[in-house]
Amino acid sequence: MRVPHTSNCSYSSPRSRETLRELVGPLDFMLNDGFPNAALDALKLVAPEMRSGSALVTDNVGAFWSDCTAHLEWLRDPRNGFRSGLLELNQGTEFSTRVTVTH
């Protein structure tokens, strides 16, 4: 699926991962809300299509902390191209910004 310039991405079921494989960015925003066990897989599919400066919101990480651990570790590792932190919203919401990765 071709996504127009400055588009958003939201997925709502584990089956949506099939759709995410077809994304063509660049994307400016992704809302990752629900299905915490699928969050990291979805992010890894979408991240290459996110432009520098784009935002990612992962909701309910506080409520599903044990299910979100791998997702948060990946997001907070600077080698993966995000700056990320926990906001005290809705039992914990992770807000992340895509940054340019230089090696």
C-alpha beads as a LAMMPS data file, in Angstrom:
LAMMPS data file: protein, C-alpha beads

103 atoms
102 bonds

1 atom types
1 bond types

-500.0 500.0 xlo xhi
-500.0 500.0 ylo yhi
-500.0 500.0 zlo zhi

Masses

1 110.0

Atoms # bond

1 1 1 0.000 0.000 0.000
2 1 1 1.462 3.356 -0.994
3 1 1 1.206 5.919 1.791
4 1 1 1.064 9.578 0.753
5 1 1 3.731 12.009 1.913
6 1 1 3.257 13.126 5.567
7 1 1 0.966 10.245 6.393
8 1 1 0.160 8.487 9.627
9 1 1 0.292 4.815 10.438
10 1 1 -1.899 2.985 12.913
11 1 1 -2.478 -0.739 13.229
12 1 1 -5.270 -2.362 15.144
13 1 1 -4.827 -6.124 15.053
14 1 1 -2.047 -8.684 14.854
15 1 1 -3.107 -9.428 11.255
16 1 1 -2.286 -5.840 10.338
17 1 1 1.385 -6.828 10.234
18 1 1 0.714 -8.170 6.744
19 1 1 -0.480 -4.713 5.697
20 1 1 2.472 -3.007 7.382
21 1 1 4.888 -4.975 5.199
22 1 1 3.465 -3.116 2.185
23 1 1 3.960 0.409 3.541
24 1 1 5.937 2.844 1.460
25 1 1 6.781 6.001 3.375
26 1 1 7.945 8.374 4.425
27 1 1 5.799 8.411 7.558
28 1 1 5.546 11.210 10.115
29 1 1 3.601 9.478 12.897
30 1 1 2.808 6.014 14.219
31 1 1 0.408 5.156 17.037
32 1 1 1.169 1.776 18.563
33 1 1 -1.862 1.087 20.758
34 1 1 -2.916 -2.423 21.675
35 1 1 -1.468 -5.879 21.118
36 1 1 1.717 -5.284 23.138
37 1 1 3.130 -8.670 22.106
38 1 1 3.056 -7.519 18.473
39 1 1 4.399 -3.994 19.088
40 1 1 8.060 -4.696 18.371
41 1 1 7.342 -6.666 15.201
42 1 1 5.125 -3.838 13.926
43 1 1 7.701 -1.205 14.805
44 1 1 10.500 -3.044 13.023
45 1 1 8.340 -3.158 9.889
46 1 1 7.436 0.527 10.021
47 1 1 10.662 2.118 11.361
48 1 1 12.523 2.066 8.021
49 1 1 9.691 4.132 6.517
50 1 1 9.716 6.769 9.276
51 1 1 11.495 10.006 8.407
52 1 1 13.866 11.778 10.775
53 1 1 11.792 13.862 13.201
54 1 1 8.716 11.637 12.974
55 1 1 6.916 10.644 16.165
56 1 1 5.912 7.301 17.627
57 1 1 3.470 6.949 20.510
58 1 1 3.202 3.582 22.251
59 1 1 0.245 3.618 24.612
60 1 1 -0.334 1.595 27.786
61 1 1 3.253 0.483 28.320
62 1 1 2.781 0.909 32.071
63 1 1 -0.258 -1.348 32.064
64 1 1 1.530 -4.047 30.049
65 1 1 5.099 -3.479 31.231
66 1 1 6.203 -7.123 31.069
67 1 1 4.802 -7.486 27.531
68 1 1 6.524 -4.273 26.372
69 1 1 10.032 -4.862 27.719
70 1 1 11.644 -5.966 24.439
71 1 1 9.839 -3.197 22.534
72 1 1 11.063 -0.520 24.967
73 1 1 14.626 -1.876 25.061
74 1 1 14.764 -1.769 21.251
75 1 1 13.318 1.763 21.138
76 1 1 15.710 3.079 23.769
77 1 1 18.797 1.633 22.088
78 1 1 20.262 4.612 20.163
79 1 1 21.579 2.291 17.437
80 1 1 17.960 1.794 16.289
81 1 1 17.405 5.472 15.500
82 1 1 14.991 6.696 18.171
83 1 1 15.083 8.956 21.201
84 1 1 12.467 7.747 23.600
85 1 1 11.029 8.367 27.037
86 1 1 8.117 7.450 29.234
87 1 1 5.325 9.978 29.794
88 1 1 3.009 9.671 32.773
89 1 1 -0.127 9.405 30.661
90 1 1 -2.653 6.580 30.706
91 1 1 -0.624 4.299 33.013
92 1 1 2.538 5.039 31.022
93 1 1 2.880 6.121 27.404
94 1 1 6.174 5.970 25.537
95 1 1 6.873 8.940 23.258
96 1 1 9.641 8.467 20.723
97 1 1 11.180 10.575 17.983
98 1 1 12.999 9.174 14.962
99 1 1 16.522 10.548 14.653
100 1 1 19.100 10.245 11.955
101 1 1 21.433 7.372 12.677
102 1 1 25.091 8.037 11.918
103 1 1 27.677 5.292 12.158

Bonds

1 1 1 2
2 1 2 3
3 1 3 4
4 1 4 5
5 1 5 6
6 1 6 7
7 1 7 8
8 1 8 9
9 1 9 10
10 1 10 11
11 1 11 12
12 1 12 13
13 1 13 14
14 1 14 15
15 1 15 16
16 1 16 17
17 1 17 18
18 1 18 19
19 1 19 20
20 1 20 21
21 1 21 22
22 1 22 23
23 1 23 24
24 1 24 25
25 1 25 26
26 1 26 27
27 1 27 28
28 1 28 29
29 1 29 30
30 1 30 31
31 1 31 32
32 1 32 33
33 1 33 34
34 1 34 35
35 1 35 36
36 1 36 37
37 1 37 38
38 1 38 39
39 1 39 40
40 1 40 41
41 1 41 42
42 1 42 43
43 1 43 44
44 1 44 45
45 1 45 46
46 1 46 47
47 1 47 48
48 1 48 49
49 1 49 50
50 1 50 51
51 1 51 52
52 1 52 53
53 1 53 54
54 1 54 55
55 1 55 56
56 1 56 57
57 1 57 58
58 1 58 59
59 1 59 60
60 1 60 61
61 1 61 62
62 1 62 63
63 1 63 64
64 1 64 65
65 1 65 66
66 1 66 67
67 1 67 68
68 1 68 69
69 1 69 70
70 1 70 71
71 1 71 72
72 1 72 73
73 1 73 74
74 1 74 75
75 1 75 76
76 1 76 77
77 1 77 78
78 1 78 79
79 1 79 80
80 1 80 81
81 1 81 82
82 1 82 83
83 1 83 84
84 1 84 85
85 1 85 86
86 1 86 87
87 1 87 88
88 1 88 89
89 1 89 90
90 1 90 91
91 1 91 92
92 1 92 93
93 1 93 94
94 1 94 95
95 1 95 96
96 1 96 97
97 1 97 98
98 1 98 99
99 1 99 100
100 1 100 101
101 1 101 102
102 1 102 103
